[in-house]
Amino acid sequence: MWGRKRRPADAERRLTAAMEAAAEAHGRLAGPAERIDGLHRAIEATCSHGDGMPTSSTREALAEVPGALESCRHLLADYVRTRDEWAHTEVSDPDRLDRAAHFFESWAEQADQPATQLEELLAALTEVRTKLHELRIALPPVRARAHAAVTAASNDLLWARSSLPGRFALEARLNALGDRLRELDAGRVELVEDGDEVTDWYREVEKGAAEVRDAVSLALSFGDR
């Protein structure tokens, strides 16, 4: 027996359903992609100002964003191009309608995994932005104290007598603290352990400078006896 010939109305219904599914998948891609792009720009803007914000680790967190967005843009462009073609096309051939439906069905399936990845990336970047915002508030006073402590320790050594016992060791210690302070200010730090906080590292510098000052004061007090 001859098979029943496909009716245009059946193919049109399949195409309509496929286009609706693709439009929903498009929204899952386009929305997060736009938000990720905005977050990427905002987070990148916090880097390289010499104010102690963690540039190295921040850029590491952003490393996969350009590739993910570029891949997403290509996928979206394929969809938009074909969608726009069919939005203004009158076709009654069931075979052509089926081919178009197959494209939109396949595209929606293809978009599922990237959409999930974008959602995960968006959540990760949102967390990064939140942490950077918190650090932007907490860091300035701690950083200012560390700088003041290193400056005070340097002045103490400068005005101490050249015969100060242990002077060279204290100068070496202070130089190391100054190097660390410049590293922190430039953001050239890697957040490699849970619990590592930039503010804690500045406090370590402040504490080290205080120890140098205490050592200078103690040596001078013994010298005066």
Sine and cosine of phi, psi and omega as CSV:
sin_phi,cos_phi,sin_psi,cos_psi,sin_omega,cos_omega
0.00,0.00,0.48,-0.88,0.07,-1.00
-0.97,0.24,0.66,-0.75,0.06,-1.00
-0.94,0.33,0.45,-0.89,0.00,-1.00
-0.94,0.33,0.77,-0.64,-0.02,-1.00
-0.94,0.34,0.70,-0.71,0.03,-1.00
-0.89,0.45,0.69,-0.72,0.05,-1.00
-1.00,-0.05,0.56,-0.83,0.03,-1.00
-0.82,0.57,-0.58,0.81,-0.04,-1.00
-0.89,0.46,-0.62,0.78,0.02,-1.00
-0.90,0.43,-0.72,0.70,0.00,-1.00
-0.90,0.43,-0.59,0.81,0.02,-1.00
-0.91,0.42,-0.65,0.76,0.02,-1.00
-0.91,0.42,-0.66,0.75,0.04,-1.00
-0.89,0.46,-0.67,0.74,-0.01,-1.00
-0.91,0.42,-0.66,0.76,0.01,-1.00
-0.87,0.49,-0.70,0.71,0.01,-1.00
-0.91,0.42,-0.64,0.77,-0.01,-1.00
-0.92,0.40,-0.65,0.76,0.01,-1.00
-0.92,0.38,-0.57,0.82,0.04,-1.00
-0.92,0.39,-0.66,0.75,0.03,-1.00
-0.90,0.44,-0.66,0.75,0.01,-1.00
-0.92,0.40,-0.62,0.79,0.02,-1.00
-0.90,0.44,-0.63,0.78,0.04,-1.00
-0.91,0.41,-0.68,0.73,0.03,-1.00
-0.90,0.43,-0.60,0.80,0.05,-1.00
-0.86,0.51,-0.67,0.74,0.02,-1.00
-0.89,0.45,-0.60,0.80,0.02,-1.00
-0.92,0.39,-0.44,0.90,0.03,-1.00
-1.00,0.03,-0.78,0.63,-0.16,-0.99
-0.91,0.41,-0.67,0.74,-0.03,-1.00
-0.88,0.47,-0.85,0.53,0.04,-1.00
-0.87,0.50,-0.59,0.80,0.00,-1.00
-0.87,0.49,-0.67,0.75,0.01,-1.00
-0.92,0.40,-0.66,0.75,0.00,-1.00
-0.93,0.37,-0.63,0.78,0.04,-1.00
-0.90,0.45,-0.67,0.75,0.02,-1.00
-0.87,0.50,-0.69,0.73,0.03,-1.00
-0.91,0.42,-0.67,0.75,0.04,-1.00
-0.90,0.43,-0.65,0.76,0.01,-1.00
-0.85,0.52,-0.72,0.69,0.00,-1.00
-0.90,0.43,-0.67,0.74,-0.04,-1.00
-0.92,0.39,-0.66,0.75,-0.01,-1.00
-0.94,0.33,-0.67,0.74,0.03,-1.00
-0.85,0.52,-0.55,0.84,-0.03,-1.00
-0.92,0.38,-0.25,0.97,0.01,-1.00
-0.99,0.10,-0.13,0.99,-0.14,-0.99
-1.00,-0.01,0.43,-0.90,0.20,-0.98
0.89,0.45,0.64,0.77,0.07,-1.00
-0.95,-0.31,0.03,1.00,0.01,-1.00
0.92,0.38,0.41,0.91,-0.06,-1.00
-0.93,-0.36,0.23,0.97,0.07,-1.00
1.00,-0.03,-0.13,0.99,0.05,-1.00
-0.92,0.40,0.67,-0.74,-0.18,-0.98
-0.95,0.30,1.00,0.09,-0.07,-1.00
-0.88,0.47,-0.73,0.68,-0.09,-1.00
-0.87,0.49,-0.79,0.61,-0.04,-1.00
-0.94,0.35,-0.52,0.85,0.03,-1.00
-0.91,0.42,-0.72,0.69,0.01,-1.00
-0.92,0.39,-0.50,0.87,0.08,-1.00
-0.90,0.44,-0.64,0.77,0.02,-1.00
-0.92,0.39,-0.41,0.91,-0.02,-1.00
-1.00,-0.03,-0.05,1.00,-0.21,-0.98
-0.85,0.53,-0.62,0.78,-0.08,-1.00
-1.00,0.05,-0.10,1.00,-0.08,-1.00
-0.91,0.42,-0.77,0.64,-0.04,-1.00
-0.84,0.55,-0.70,0.72,0.00,-1.00
-0.90,0.43,-0.67,0.74,0.01,-1.00
-0.90,0.44,-0.68,0.74,0.00,-1.00
-0.93,0.37,-0.63,0.77,0.00,-1.00
-0.90,0.44,-0.70,0.71,0.04,-1.00
-0.88,0.47,-0.66,0.75,0.01,-1.00
-0.91,0.42,-0.65,0.76,-0.01,-1.00
-0.89,0.45,-0.63,0.77,0.04,-1.00
-0.90,0.44,-0.67,0.74,-0.01,-1.00
-0.91,0.42,-0.68,0.73,0.02,-1.00
-0.91,0.42,-0.62,0.78,-0.01,-1.00
-0.89,0.45,-0.63,0.77,0.05,-1.00
-0.87,0.49,-0.68,0.73,-0.01,-1.00
-0.91,0.41,-0.76,0.65,-0.06,-1.00
-0.87,0.48,-0.67,0.74,-0.01,-1.00
-0.87,0.50,-0.74,0.67,-0.02,-1.00
-0.95,0.32,-0.63,0.78,0.03,-1.00
-0.87,0.50,-0.70,0.71,-0.02,-1.00
-0.91,0.41,-0.56,0.83,0.05,-1.00
-0.90,0.44,-0.67,0.74,-0.05,-1.00
-0.99,0.13,-0.30,0.96,0.02,-1.00
-0.92,0.38,-0.39,0.92,-0.05,-1.00
-0.83,-0.55,0.48,0.87,-0.04,-1.00
-0.87,-0.49,0.74,-0.67,0.08,-1.00
-0.97,-0.24,0.94,-0.35,-0.03,-1.00
-0.76,-0.64,0.71,-0.70,0.04,-1.00
-0.91,-0.42,-0.06,1.00,0.00,-1.00
-0.97,0.24,0.91,-0.42,-0.03,-1.00
-0.84,0.54,-0.59,0.81,-0.02,-1.00
-0.90,0.43,-0.67,0.74,0.03,-1.00
-0.92,0.38,-0.62,0.79,0.04,-1.00
-0.90,0.43,-0.64,0.77,0.03,-1.00
-0.91,0.42,-0.64,0.77,0.02,-1.00
-0.89,0.45,-0.66,0.75,0.04,-1.00
-0.91,0.42,-0.67,0.74,0.02,-1.00
-0.88,0.48,-0.65,0.76,0.01,-1.00
-0.88,0.47,-0.64,0.77,0.02,-1.00
-0.87,0.50,-0.76,0.65,-0.07,-1.00
-0.93,0.37,-0.59,0.81,0.06,-1.00
-0.90,0.44,-0.72,0.70,0.00,-1.00
-0.90,0.43,-0.63,0.77,-0.02,-1.00
-0.90,0.43,-0.67,0.74,0.01,-1.00
-0.88,0.47,-0.65,0.76,0.04,-1.00
-0.92,0.40,-0.66,0.75,-0.01,-1.00
-0.91,0.43,-0.52,0.85,-0.05,-1.00
-0.98,0.18,-0.22,0.98,-0.12,-0.99
-0.89,0.46,-0.77,0.63,-0.03,-1.00
-0.91,0.41,-0.73,0.68,0.06,-1.00
-0.85,0.52,-0.58,0.81,0.00,-1.00
-0.90,0.43,-0.66,0.75,0.04,-1.00
-0.90,0.44,-0.67,0.74,0.02,-1.00
-0.89,0.45,-0.64,0.77,0.03,-1.00
-0.91,0.41,-0.63,0.78,0.02,-1.00
-0.88,0.47,-0.66,0.75,0.02,-1.00
-0.92,0.38,-0.66,0.76,0.02,-1.00
-0.91,0.41,-0.64,0.77,0.03,-1.00
-0.88,0.47,-0.67,0.74,0.03,-1.00
-0.89,0.45,-0.66,0.75,0.00,-1.00
-0.91,0.42,-0.69,0.72,-0.02,-1.00
-0.93,0.37,-0.57,0.82,0.06,-1.00
-0.89,0.46,-0.63,0.77,0.04,-1.00
-0.92,0.40,-0.66,0.75,0.04,-1.00
-0.87,0.49,-0.72,0.70,0.00,-1.00
-0.88,0.48,-0.66,0.75,0.00,-1.00
-0.89,0.47,-0.70,0.71,0.00,-1.00
-0.90,0.43,-0.64,0.77,0.01,-1.00
-0.92,0.40,-0.61,0.79,0.04,-1.00
-0.89,0.45,-0.69,0.73,0.02,-1.00
-0.90,0.44,-0.65,0.76,0.00,-1.00
-0.92,0.38,-0.60,0.80,0.01,-1.00
-0.86,0.51,-0.51,0.86,0.01,-1.00
-0.99,0.13,-0.68,0.73,-0.13,-0.99
-0.98,0.18,-0.48,0.88,-0.19,-0.98
-0.96,0.29,-0.71,0.70,-0.16,-0.99
-0.79,0.62,-0.74,0.67,-0.02,-1.00
-0.92,0.40,-0.58,0.81,0.01,-1.00
-0.93,0.38,-0.68,0.73,0.02,-1.00
-0.89,0.45,-0.67,0.74,-0.01,-1.00
-0.89,0.46,-0.65,0.76,0.02,-1.00
-0.91,0.41,-0.64,0.77,0.01,-1.00
-0.89,0.45,-0.69,0.72,0.02,-1.00
-0.89,0.45,-0.68,0.73,-0.01,-1.00
-0.90,0.44,-0.62,0.78,-0.02,-1.00
-0.92,0.39,-0.67,0.74,0.02,-1.00
-0.91,0.41,-0.66,0.75,0.02,-1.00
-0.89,0.45,-0.69,0.73,-0.01,-1.00
-0.90,0.43,-0.66,0.75,0.02,-1.00
-0.90,0.44,-0.64,0.77,0.04,-1.00
-0.89,0.46,-0.66,0.75,0.03,-1.00
-0.91,0.41,-0.64,0.77,0.02,-1.00
-0.87,0.49,-0.70,0.71,0.01,-1.00
-0.92,0.39,-0.61,0.79,-0.02,-1.00
-0.88,0.47,-0.65,0.76,-0.07,-1.00
-1.00,-0.01,-0.13,0.99,0.06,-1.00
-0.96,0.30,0.38,-0.93,0.01,-1.00
-0.91,0.42,0.55,-0.84,-0.02,-1.00
-0.89,0.46,-0.37,0.93,-0.01,-1.00
-1.00,0.02,0.20,0.98,-0.02,-1.00
-0.83,0.56,0.82,-0.57,0.01,-1.00
-0.87,0.49,0.73,-0.69,0.02,-1.00
0.96,0.27,0.26,0.97,-0.08,-1.00
-0.85,0.52,-0.71,0.70,-0.08,-1.00
-0.91,0.41,-0.62,0.79,0.04,-1.00
-0.91,0.42,-0.64,0.77,0.02,-1.00
-0.92,0.38,-0.62,0.79,0.05,-1.00
-0.90,0.43,-0.65,0.76,0.03,-1.00
-0.90,0.44,-0.66,0.75,0.04,-1.00
-0.88,0.47,-0.69,0.72,-0.01,-1.00
-0.92,0.39,-0.62,0.78,0.06,-1.00
-0.88,0.48,-0.65,0.76,0.03,-1.00
-0.90,0.44,-0.64,0.77,0.05,-1.00
-0.90,0.43,-0.63,0.78,0.05,-1.00
-0.90,0.44,-0.65,0.76,0.05,-1.00
-0.89,0.46,-0.69,0.72,0.01,-1.00
-0.89,0.45,-0.63,0.77,0.00,-1.00
-0.89,0.45,-0.65,0.76,0.03,-1.00
-0.92,0.39,-0.60,0.80,0.07,-1.00
-0.88,0.47,-0.71,0.70,-0.01,-1.00
-0.90,0.43,-0.71,0.71,0.00,-1.00
-0.86,0.50,-0.61,0.79,-0.02,-1.00
-0.98,0.20,-0.12,0.99,0.00,-1.00
0.97,0.25,0.27,0.96,-0.03,-1.00
-1.00,0.07,0.88,0.47,0.00,-1.00
-0.74,-0.67,0.54,-0.84,0.04,-1.00
-0.95,-0.32,0.78,-0.62,0.04,-1.00
-1.00,0.04,1.00,-0.05,-0.17,-0.98
-0.96,-0.27,-0.21,0.98,-0.03,-1.00
-0.78,-0.63,0.58,-0.81,0.10,-0.99
-0.87,0.50,0.70,-0.71,0.02,-1.00
1.00,-0.09,-0.25,0.97,0.07,-1.00
-0.90,0.44,0.78,-0.63,0.01,-1.00
-0.75,-0.66,0.69,-0.73,0.02,-1.00
-0.86,0.51,-0.61,0.79,0.01,-1.00
-0.89,0.46,-0.59,0.81,0.02,-1.00
-0.91,0.42,-0.62,0.79,-0.01,-1.00
-0.92,0.40,-0.62,0.78,0.08,-1.00
-0.91,0.41,-0.60,0.80,0.03,-1.00
-0.91,0.42,-0.56,0.83,0.05,-1.00
-0.90,0.44,-0.63,0.78,0.05,-1.00
-0.90,0.43,-0.70,0.72,0.02,-1.00
-0.86,0.50,-0.68,0.73,0.00,-1.00
-0.91,0.42,-0.66,0.75,0.02,-1.00
-0.89,0.46,-0.65,0.76,0.03,-1.00
-0.91,0.41,-0.61,0.79,0.04,-1.00
-0.90,0.43,-0.61,0.79,0.03,-1.00
-0.91,0.42,-0.62,0.79,0.06,-1.00
-0.90,0.44,-0.69,0.72,0.00,-1.00
-0.89,0.45,-0.65,0.76,0.03,-1.00
-0.90,0.44,-0.64,0.77,0.00,-1.00
-0.91,0.42,-0.65,0.76,0.04,-1.00
-0.89,0.45,-0.72,0.70,-0.02,-1.00
-0.89,0.45,-0.66,0.75,0.00,-1.00
-0.91,0.41,-0.68,0.73,0.00,-1.00
-0.89,0.45,-0.65,0.76,0.00,-1.00
-0.92,0.40,-0.61,0.79,-0.02,-1.00
-0.92,0.40,-0.58,0.82,0.07,-1.00
-0.95,0.33,-0.57,0.82,-0.02,-1.00
-0.93,0.36,-0.43,0.90,-0.03,-1.00
-0.99,0.14,-0.17,0.99,-0.06,-1.00
-0.98,0.19,0.00,0.00,0.00,0.00
